[in-house]
């Protein structure tokens, strides 16, 4: 809960953060395994975050990465992308 609170506190003054970013981050946080890199099942994350399109999912991940909220290591192949919450 403290991690989500910290994310929301940091994001409140960041005009780039939108509801879809917040939703995706909250889902990733709920599925996280601590502060280490983990593989998240894309379909499950998309379903929980109510994201319909893969392009939107990957765009949001890339944006969260560029903004410094997550570390995102995309790799080719199913189940190979790794994410770590910052």
Beta strands, then each sheet from edge to edge (+ up, - down):
strand 1: 70-73
strand 2: 82-85
sheet 1: 1+ 2-
end
